Amino acid sequence: MKNRQPLFHVVKRENTGPGLQMLTYVAAAALALAIGAVLLAAQGVEPGTFYKQMLTMGIPGSRYPWRAVENFIKLFVPLLIVSLALSLAFKMRFWNIGGEGQFIMGAFWAGFAAMKLGGALPQPAMAAVMALCGALGGGLYGVFVAALKVRFGTNETLLTLMLNYIALYFLQFFAETKAGWNFFLDPESARPKFAKFPASAQMAAIPLGPFNLNLSLVAALALCGLIFVYLNYTKRGYEIAVVGDSPNTARYAGMKVGWVVVRTIFLSAALIGMAGAFHVSSAGVMSASPTNDVGWTGIVVAWLAKLNTLGILAASLLITVLQFGCQTASAAYPSIDANFANLLQGIILFIVLAADFFTRFRLAPRNRKEAAA
């Protein structure tokens, strides 16, 4: 019996400049919005009005526009940091799918510090302690997988994926267990309910009139600049690129590949844990599901930006506008289900990712001789 060969094979395109890629992305986004418009019209919603509210996030005409910006920042900062952190691992071809779990562990240990030390330290010191605890919590949770990968050659995709659920159920145990030792819960509540952090454990902000600039945004933008310099202008950043391209070449050049992997994954997971610390500090309270799926969305953002630091900044901004804007616009229409924002986001991301693939590759028919062989 002859082996049947596929009729087409994937061939990498040549001369795909940034102009063509940008045009493809714009066309893909327009197609996705057109599909969304059809779905909106089917539900009796005028698409133009909905999209206007989505893109402006409901700010024009709002009595309290600064609150929308403050809430937008709380969504944007975790996504930006997580996407940047994942790009470090992906550049090294270490497939860290554990952003959700590392974020949760960072949030948990930052919350632990807030509840234990929040009343004893001033706000600046408390913010630093929470960030450090979050970074250590996430970093150690991630470096465990890196150590197993280096020592035993385990599959990091599978391990990081499973550890997401362990972290989630670990946090839910504290969220649902009403006991005297559970310091996370409000003792005055009859049902399990997370207690608010002490005032000193809540993220500081710079007042600009009625608007409060969350300092986590300043920290996130600073991290963006530092990671850009780290990857492009330091020896360690160069080692990440070399190990990602060819571990054997890295070994031949005298690099300690195992150490580079462990060091980089600790940094990646630590940044994700720090993002979790910033999130719970900004919220002022622990949550049973604090991630808002940022670990998954960060993967999409990192790949859409092709692991480019400045591209990640732009993609994170656009995705957050999409998420927050959809939620804001959906709230104005009773006929729109709360999950429509996720549906529209999924359509846009799927079509943009498909467009990205066909920008870089094409399907070429196999010649008859190959097919008959």
BELTA-V5747 format. One record per backbone hydrogen bond with DSSP energy under -1.0 kcal/mol. NH is the residue of the N-H (numbers start at 1). CO is the residue of the C=O. Records with the same first field share a line. If there is no record, write none. Layout:
# BELTA-V5747
NH = CO ; CO
This chain:
# BELTA-V5747
9 = 364
11 = 362
13 = 360
17 = 15
21 = 17
22 = 18
23 = 19
24 = 20
25 = 21
26 = 22
27 = 23
28 = 24
29 = 25
30 = 26
31 = 27
32 = 28
33 = 29
34 = 30
35 = 31
36 = 32
37 = 33
38 = 34
39 = 35
40 = 36
41 = 37
42 = 38
44 = 41
45 = 40
50 = 46
51 = 47
52 = 48
53 = 49
54 = 50
55 = 51
56 = 52
58 = 53
59 = 56
62 = 59
67 = 64
69 = 65
70 = 66
71 = 67
72 = 68
73 = 69
74 = 70
75 = 71
76 = 72
77 = 73
79 = 75
80 = 76
81 = 77
82 = 78
83 = 79
84 = 80
85 = 81
86 = 82
87 = 83
88 = 84
89 = 85
90 = 86
91 = 87
93 = 90
94 = 89
96 = 94
97 = 95
102 = 98
103 = 99
104 = 100
105 = 101
106 = 102
107 = 103
108 = 104
109 = 105
110 = 106
111 = 107
112 = 108
113 = 109
114 = 110
115 = 111
116 = 112
117 = 113
118 = 114
120 = 117
121 = 117
126 = 122
127 = 123
128 = 124
129 = 125
130 = 126
131 = 127
132 = 128
133 = 129
134 = 130
135 = 131
136 = 132
137 = 133
138 = 134
139 = 135
140 = 136
141 = 137
142 = 138
143 = 139
144 = 140
146 = 142
147 = 143
148 = 144
149 = 145
150 = 146
151 = 147
152 = 148
153 = 149
159 = 155
160 = 156
161 = 157
162 = 158
163 = 159
166 = 162
167 = 163
168 = 164
169 = 165
170 = 166
171 = 167
172 = 168
173 = 169
174 = 170
175 = 171
176 = 172
177 = 173
182 = 179
183 = 181
185 = 182
186 = 193
189 = 186
195 = 184
197 = 284
201 = 198
202 = 199
203 = 281
206 = 213
208 = 211
211 = 208
213 = 206
215 = 204
217 = 214
219 = 215
220 = 216
221 = 217
222 = 218
223 = 219
224 = 220
225 = 221
226 = 222
227 = 223
228 = 224
229 = 225
230 = 226
231 = 227
232 = 228
233 = 229
238 = 234
239 = 235
240 = 236
241 = 237
242 = 238
243 = 239
244 = 240
245 = 241
246 = 242
250 = 246
251 = 247
252 = 248
253 = 249
254 = 251
255 = 250
257 = 255
260 = 256
261 = 257
262 = 258
263 = 259
264 = 260
265 = 261
266 = 262
267 = 263
268 = 264
269 = 265
270 = 266
271 = 267
272 = 268
273 = 269
274 = 270
275 = 271
276 = 272
277 = 273
278 = 274
279 = 275
280 = 276
281 = 277
282 = 278
283 = 279
284 = 280
294 = 291
297 = 293
298 = 294
300 = 296
301 = 297
302 = 298
303 = 299
304 = 300
305 = 301
306 = 303
307 = 302
308 = 305
312 = 308
313 = 309
314 = 310
315 = 311
316 = 312
317 = 313
318 = 314
319 = 315
320 = 316
321 = 317
322 = 318
323 = 319
324 = 320
325 = 321
326 = 322
327 = 323
328 = 324
329 = 325
330 = 326
331 = 327
332 = 329
333 = 330
336 = 333
340 = 337
343 = 339
344 = 340
345 = 341
346 = 342
347 = 343
348 = 344
349 = 345
350 = 346
351 = 347
352 = 348
353 = 349
354 = 350
355 = 351
356 = 352
357 = 353
358 = 354
359 = 355
360 = 356
361 = 357
362 = 11
364 = 9
366 = 7
371 = 367
372 = 368
373 = 369
